Amino acid sequence: MVDKNVIDNQPDFEAAFARGTGEINLAPGFYNVPHPDSEKTVYTFNGSITGIADDNPNDNDDDNVYLIGELGTETSLKLTNLVMVNNRQINVSVLKGATATVDHVTFIRDPDSLTGPLEQTAIGCDQGANLVMKSSTVFYRDFGGAIKMATDVTGVIRQSNLMIINLPKGSSGNLVLDQVEVGTLSVAGEWNIVSQNLSFSVHETQHYLPYQVADNHQDRLSTKRCLCYLLNSRMIADNLHFPVTLPKSITPLVVDHSQLTGSLAEKRLNYQPWIEAVDSQVSVKNCQVTGNVQRGSNSLAGEEGSLTSQSSAVRTNDHAALKKLKQLIGLTRVKEQVNTFIQMALMNKRRQEHGMKTVSSSFHSLFEGNPGTGKTTVARLVGKIMFEEGILPTDKYVEVDRTQLVAGYVGQTAKQTRKVLEEATGGMLFIDEAYDLVHGNDDTFGREALDTIMKYMEDHREELMIIFAGYTEDMKKLLQQNPGMSSRVPNVFTFDDYSVDEIIAIGRLQLQQQQMHFDSPRTEKLYEQLVSEQYQSSNDHSNGRWIRNRNDQLLRQIAVDTGQNEEHPLDEIWSDDIQKAFGGSVHDDHNAKQGNESLSQGEIPKDLWHDFSLGSDSTLPLLNGDELK
């Protein structure tokens, strides 16, 4: 007997899926995800889809829940205990800014769909998307690979087998791989990767990716294959596992204009060559290799037990971070203060190179101001500027608050705080809401954390920049908790509230970044008027967060309006959208044009529906992934 909350047939699944949100529990069996005719569209679901195993252990039936087709999410989606069968291009699409959690899921291809050059991918992550994967498997050994990433993506993958991870040129983000097995890891985008117990395995049907390095090496390397390829990326790899032997045509590791730090699990490997390294910084411990190291530009083999490349860290001289800082809206006073701070640091660097005493060698700073004034954004850019100018050795950025520094019992806070400090050394440590570190004179744990920071920052003043950030008045109280703090943190940056004009400019820019535009100058003027009025009358001093929340409210209203009116373009802002979202008085030309043809609340245009011929009359809202980027 099937639980009434568990779906066991296609029509009920389609009806539940058509709602677009909620929880769907599926009994063992096969379920088709409805899909439109166009290959560039995807239906979205925000919620959870879970496979429920048969509670009768004595039967011989297949206990798997098979979900066939493609689906996406524009907010959040959790998939659990499923077999995902891909018969299109991307099995699961995580649209811009959305989050997908994949737990105990197996991804396979529909053999009937493998006709032609289509590159199939298990999971596609759009810009700013987040992916969490645990105990899952992707049986894709060629073509698109396990995951396809855009820019600013964050991924955490644990205890999984992904066969091929291909992060192409143009992608970027942060990726954690914990106890993951792969056949090939190819990174051509700009990624920061942290791995622990990452294993490479050889499969007879595996298609290993070809690689090319710097221009003068292309002819020599164009036919090579490799297990791990890093280009323009950084990777920290603890306990790398490589096969003991490999075919002669495959190189285990290629590092091209990248940084690799880590250790090997196997102490003796027999490869020829063991690594190709070009213009890279490579340090691999625990290494005893019988093969050799291919010497690219500025790379060489170290003594037995380690492998070290002596080229410098990858730096750019295009001042990209400084340009981004200058392009930020407002923050006039902070930009002037940052410029002075950087020029002082550069002067000290030049004096030191000429054997002269430095004028001031402390980088540690206070960022004071109300929320939403850009403290975190500026901190990240300052860290990158310090790296690009050669002032700090790395562009590491670690962000914490009290919870990551203060432990719950005596003796552990200093150890926990020091671990964070050591992780950030070489780059920047940003302590958000720093005034919350010490809760009065009786807070021994908070004082222990602050004292540990004060001691460490003095001993590492030229290789670490610590920023204490928070509200102005509360930061003054923090300075009083440690007598030596004012002298050790001499740089104070003041973040003023944004003016009305700056808030309006930020709002317009955010909408442009969402690929939205006003349908007329009159509509844009209405937006500016209502934003100005409401910002000046608001008691909410959250600055940039205030306008972001206002824009989110407007975009949600546009989503409703476009669903009700097929005449409303997906990338246009109408005056009645603004009036509904913000309030105010408006006579919209669009309303006059539509007359009696305007759609009522909840009515869906007929041509947004599609007959899927799957045994149900259920219909689904159509969302185009490209339009949501």
HUTACOR-V814789 format. One record per backbone hydrogen bond with DSSP energy under -0.5 kcal/mol. NH is the residue of the N-H (numbers start at 1). CO is the residue of the C=O. E is the energy in kcal/mol with one decimal. If there is no record, write none. Layout:
nh->[NH:NH]
co->[CO:CO]
e->[E:E]
This chain:
nh->[6:7:7:13:14:15:16:17:18:19:19:20:22:24:26:27:28:29:31:33:34:41:42:45:46:47:47:48:49:50:51:52:53:57:59:66:66:67:67:68:68:69:69:71:72:73:77:78:79:80:81:82:83:84:84:85:85:86:86:87:91:92:93:94:94:95:95:97:98:99:100:101:102:103:103:104:106:107:108:108:110:111:113:114:115:116:120:121:122:123:124:125:126:126:128:129:130:131:132:133:134:135:137:138:139:140:141:144:145:145:146:148:150:153:154:155:156:157:158:159:161:162:163:164:165:166:166:167:167:168:171:172:173:174:175:176:177:178:178:179:179:181:182:183:184:185:186:186:187:187:188:188:189:190:191:192:193:193:194:195:196:197:199:199:200:201:206:207:208:211:217:218:221:222:224:225:226:227:228:229:230:231:232:234:235:236:237:237:238:238:239:240:241:242:250:251:253:254:255:256:256:257:257:259:260:261:262:263:264:265:266:269:270:271:272:274:275:276:277:277:278:279:281:282:283:284:285:285:286:287:288:288:290:291:294:294:295:296:296:299:300:305:306:307:309:311:315:323:324:325:326:327:328:328:335:336:337:338:339:340:341:342:343:344:345:346:347:348:349:350:351:352:353:354:355:356:363:363:365:366:367:368:368:369:370:373:378:379:380:381:382:383:384:385:386:387:388:389:390:391:392:394:398:400:404:405:405:406:407:412:413:416:417:418:419:420:421:422:423:424:425:426:427:428:429:430:431:431:432:432:434:434:436:437:439:440:443:444:447:448:449:450:451:452:453:454:455:456:457:458:459:460:461:463:464:465:466:467:468:468:469:469:470:475:476:477:478:479:480:481:482:482:485:488:489:491:492:493:493:494:495:495:496:503:504:505:506:507:508:509:510:511:512:513:514:515:516:517:519:524:525:526:527:528:529:530:531:532:533:534:535:536:537:538:541:544:545:546:547:548:549:550:551:552:553:554:555:556:557:558:559:560:561:562:563:564:565:568:569:572:573:574:578:579:580:581:582:583:583:588:592:593:594:595:597:598:603:605:608:609:612:623:623:625:625:626:628:628:629]
co->[3:5:25:9:10:11:12:13:14:15:16:17:46:48:50:7:52:64:66:68:32:38:623:72:20:45:76:22:78:24:80:26:51:55:56:29:64:65:83:31:66:67:85:91:43:93:99:47:101:49:103:104:65:82:106:67:83:84:108:85:121:122:71:92:124:73:93:127:95:75:130:77:132:79:101:134:82:137:84:106:86:109:110:111:113:114:118:89:145:146:92:148:94:124:151:126:98:154:100:156:102:158:105:161:107:138:139:120:120:142:164:123:125:172:129:174:131:176:133:178:136:181:181:162:184:147:164:165:186:166:168:150:190:153:192:155:194:157:176:177:196:160:199:163:163:227:165:184:185:229:167:186:167:171:189:173:191:234:175:236:177:238:180:197:241:182:203:141:206:224:214:215:217:218:221:249:209:251:252:185:254:187:256:191:259:193:235:261:195:236:237:263:198:240:247:225:274:228:276:230:254:255:278:233:281:235:283:237:285:240:240:288:244:269:273:292:292:253:275:294:255:297:258:280:260:307:262:283:305:305:267:286:269:269:275:292:293:277:294:296:308:287:303:284:282:280:313:319:320:321:322:323:324:325:331:332:333:334:335:336:337:338:339:340:341:342:343:344:345:346:347:348:349:350:352:351:361:461:466:491:468:366:493:470:495:370:374:375:376:377:378:379:380:381:382:383:384:385:387:386:386:426:428:430:401:401:402:402:405:409:409:412:413:414:415:416:417:418:419:420:421:463:424:396:465:398:429:467:400:430:431:469:433:434:437:438:440:442:443:444:445:446:447:448:449:450:451:452:453:454:455:456:458:460:460:427:464:429:365:466:431:467:367:471:472:473:474:475:476:478:478:479:482:484:485:364:490:366:491:492:368:493:494:499:500:501:502:503:504:505:506:507:508:509:510:512:511:571:573:520:521:522:523:524:525:526:527:528:529:530:531:532:533:534:539:372:542:543:543:544:545:546:547:548:549:550:551:552:553:554:555:556:557:558:559:560:561:565:567:569:517:572:574:575:576:577:578:578:579:586:588:589:590:591:594:595:600:563:605:606:610:42:621:40:623:40:624:625:626]
e->[-2.2:-0.5:-3.3:-1.8:-2.8:-2.3:-2.2:-3.0:-2.2:-0.7:-0.8:-1.6:-1.2:-2.6:-3.0:-3.3:-0.5:-1.6:-2.4:-3.6:-0.6:-1.0:-1.8:-2.9:-2.6:-0.6:-1.1:-2.2:-2.6:-2.9:-2.5:-3.3:-0.6:-0.8:-0.9:-3.2:-0.6:-0.5:-2.7:-3.2:-0.6:-0.5:-2.7:-2.0:-1.9:-1.9:-2.0:-2.1:-2.9:-2.0:-1.9:-0.9:-2.8:-0.6:-2.8:-2.8:-0.6:-0.6:-2.6:-0.6:-2.3:-2.0:-2.4:-0.6:-3.5:-2.3:-0.9:-1.6:-2.5:-2.2:-2.4:-2.8:-3.2:-2.8:-0.5:-2.4:-2.3:-2.9:-2.8:-0.5:-2.7:-0.7:-2.3:-1.2:-1.8:-0.5:-0.8:-3.1:-1.3:-1.8:-2.9:-3.3:-3.3:-0.5:-2.5:-1.9:-2.5:-2.6:-2.6:-2.9:-2.7:-1.7:-2.0:-2.6:-2.4:-1.2:-0.6:-0.6:-0.7:-1.1:-3.0:-2.8:-1.0:-2.3:-2.1:-2.6:-2.6:-2.9:-2.6:-2.6:-2.1:-2.1:-0.7:-3.0:-2.6:-0.6:-0.6:-0.6:-3.2:-0.8:-1.9:-2.2:-1.4:-2.2:-2.5:-2.6:-2.7:-2.8:-0.5:-0.5:-3.1:-2.6:-3.0:-3.1:-2.2:-2.9:-2.9:-0.5:-0.5:-3.1:-3.3:-0.6:-1.1:-2.3:-0.8:-2.1:-0.6:-2.9:-2.5:-3.0:-2.4:-2.7:-2.7:-0.6:-2.5:-2.2:-1.5:-1.9:-0.8:-0.9:-2.8:-1.4:-1.8:-1.7:-1.9:-1.3:-1.2:-1.5:-1.7:-2.8:-2.5:-1.9:-1.7:-2.8:-2.4:-2.7:-0.5:-2.9:-2.7:-0.5:-0.6:-2.9:-2.8:-0.6:-1.9:-3.2:-0.9:-2.5:-3.0:-3.0:-0.5:-0.5:-3.0:-2.4:-2.9:-2.3:-2.2:-2.1:-1.9:-3.0:-0.6:-1.3:-1.2:-0.5:-0.6:-4.1:-0.7:-2.3:-0.5:-1.1:-2.4:-1.9:-2.4:-0.6:-2.5:-2.7:-2.6:-0.5:-1.1:-1.1:-0.7:-0.6:-2.6:-0.6:-2.5:-0.5:-0.5:-1.1:-1.0:-1.3:-0.5:-2.1:-2.0:-2.1:-3.2:-0.9:-0.7:-2.2:-2.2:-2.2:-2.1:-1.5:-0.7:-1.1:-2.6:-1.9:-2.2:-3.0:-2.3:-2.1:-2.4:-2.9:-2.5:-2.2:-2.2:-2.6:-2.3:-2.3:-2.0:-2.4:-2.6:-2.5:-2.0:-1.2:-1.6:-3.2:-0.6:-0.6:-2.6:-2.9:-2.9:-0.6:-2.7:-1.8:-0.6:-1.0:-2.6:-2.2:-2.2:-1.9:-2.9:-2.3:-1.9:-2.7:-2.7:-1.6:-3.1:-2.3:-1.7:-2.4:-1.8:-2.2:-2.5:-2.6:-1.2:-0.6:-1.5:-2.8:-0.5:-1.5:-0.5:-2.7:-3.1:-2.5:-1.8:-1.5:-2.3:-2.6:-1.8:-1.7:-1.1:-3.2:-2.4:-2.6:-2.7:-3.3:-0.6:-3.1:-2.8:-0.8:-0.7:-2.9:-2.2:-2.0:-0.5:-1.1:-1.2:-1.6:-2.1:-2.1:-2.0:-2.4:-2.8:-2.1:-2.2:-2.5:-2.2:-2.3:-2.9:-1.2:-1.5:-1.3:-0.7:-1.3:-0.6:-2.2:-0.5:-2.8:-2.6:-0.5:-2.6:-0.6:-2.1:-2.2:-1.3:-1.1:-1.5:-1.9:-0.8:-1.8:-0.5:-0.6:-1.9:-1.6:-1.8:-1.3:-0.6:-3.1:-0.5:-0.5:-3.4:-0.6:-0.8:-2.4:-2.4:-2.2:-2.6:-2.5:-2.5:-2.3:-2.5:-1.9:-2.3:-2.4:-1.0:-1.9:-2.2:-1.9:-2.1:-1.9:-2.3:-1.9:-2.3:-2.3:-2.4:-2.7:-2.5:-2.3:-2.5:-2.5:-2.5:-2.0:-1.5:-0.8:-0.8:-2.2:-2.2:-0.6:-1.6:-1.9:-2.4:-1.9:-2.6:-2.4:-2.0:-2.0:-2.8:-2.2:-1.7:-2.3:-2.2:-1.8:-2.6:-3.0:-1.3:-1.1:-1.6:-1.6:-0.7:-1.1:-2.3:-0.5:-1.6:-2.4:-2.2:-2.3:-3.4:-0.6:-1.8:-0.6:-1.3:-2.0:-2.2:-1.9:-2.5:-1.3:-2.0:-0.7:-1.6:-2.0:-0.8:-0.8:-0.5:-0.6:-0.5:-0.6:-1.0:-0.6:-0.9]
